[in-house]
Amino acid sequence: MSTVTRANLVEHLYSRVGLSRHDSSMILESLLGAISNRLEAGESVKLSGFGTFSVRQKGERIGRNPKTGVEVPILPRAVLVFRPSQLLRDRMNGSETVATEASSHDR
């Protein structure tokens, strides 16, 4: 399994949309910047059909050094959380066709 990089995404935009690589890179950077700015401001970012990114505050707690067993405080911090949409979960589990077939019968 490989990792998707910014370069992969730029290349995908370039080949699918037909923009220059530079323009594709600018669009991707702009999108990622907008998402990052919203998350830094504590807002959630919902991408319909994909999922929701949100920031959650974790309180202080006591942790333990696994090597020594000594207790250490873990300071409060913000963590990024991603919740995939039901559509993405279905696609990941191979049930996309079931949802598509059911919706086409309803028409």
C-alpha positions in Angstrom: 0.0 0.0 0.0 1.5 3.4 -1.0 1.0 6.8 0.5 -0.7 9.6 -1.4 1.5 12.7 -1.5 0.9 16.2 -2.6 2.8 15.5 -5.8 0.5 12.6 -6.5 -2.5 14.8 -6.0 -1.1 17.6 -8.2 -0.4 15.0 -10.9 -3.9 13.6 -10.6 -5.4 17.2 -11.0 -3.0 17.8 -13.9 -4.0 14.7 -15.8 -7.8 14.8 -15.1 -8.6 18.5 -15.3 -6.0 19.6 -17.9 -4.6 22.6 -16.0 -0.9 23.1 -15.9 1.1 21.4 -13.1 1.8 24.9 -11.6 -2.0 25.8 -11.6 -2.8 22.3 -10.2 -0.3 22.8 -7.4 -1.7 26.3 -6.6 -5.2 24.9 -6.4 -4.2 22.1 -4.1 -2.1 24.4 -1.8 -5.0 26.8 -1.7 -7.5 24.1 -0.7 -5.2 22.6 1.9 -4.5 26.1 3.3 -8.2 26.8 3.6 -8.8 23.5 5.4 -5.9 24.1 7.7 -7.0 27.7 8.5 -10.5 26.6 9.5 -9.1 23.8 11.7 -6.6 26.1 13.4 -9.6 28.4 14.1 -11.3 25.5 15.9 -13.9 25.0 13.2 -15.0 21.7 11.6 -14.5 21.0 7.9 -17.1 18.8 6.2 -16.4 17.4 2.8 -19.7 15.9 1.7 -19.4 12.2 0.7 -15.9 12.1 2.2 -15.9 13.0 5.9 -15.5 15.6 8.6 -12.3 16.9 10.1 -12.6 18.5 13.5 -10.4 19.6 16.4 -11.0 18.0 19.8 -9.6 19.2 23.1 -8.0 16.6 25.3 -7.6 17.3 29.0 -4.6 16.7 31.1 -4.0 13.2 32.3 -1.3 11.0 33.8 0.7 8.8 31.5 3.3 6.2 32.2 6.8 5.9 30.7 6.7 2.3 29.4 10.4 1.8 29.9 10.7 3.0 33.5 7.1 2.8 34.7 7.4 6.4 36.1 4.2 8.4 35.9 4.3 11.7 33.9 1.7 14.3 33.3 0.4 14.6 29.7 -0.5 18.2 29.1 -3.8 19.3 27.6 -3.7 19.5 23.8 -5.8 19.8 20.7 -6.0 16.7 18.4 -7.3 16.4 14.9 -10.1 13.9 14.4 -11.4 12.6 11.1 -14.8 10.9 10.8 -15.4 9.3 7.4 -18.9 9.7 5.9 -21.2 6.7 5.6 -20.7 6.8 1.8 -16.9 6.5 2.2 -17.3 3.8 4.8 -19.5 1.8 2.5 -17.1 2.3 -0.4 -14.2 1.1 1.8 -16.2 -2.0 2.8 -17.2 -2.8 -0.8 -20.9 -2.0 -0.3 -21.0 0.9 -2.7 -22.9 -1.1 -5.3 -25.7 -1.9 -2.7 -26.3 1.7 -2.0 -26.2 2.7 -5.7 -28.5 -0.1 -6.7 -31.0 0.7 -3.9 -31.1 4.4 -4.9 -31.6 3.6 -8.6 -34.6 1.4 -7.8 -36.2 4.2 -5.9 -36.5 6.4 -9.0 
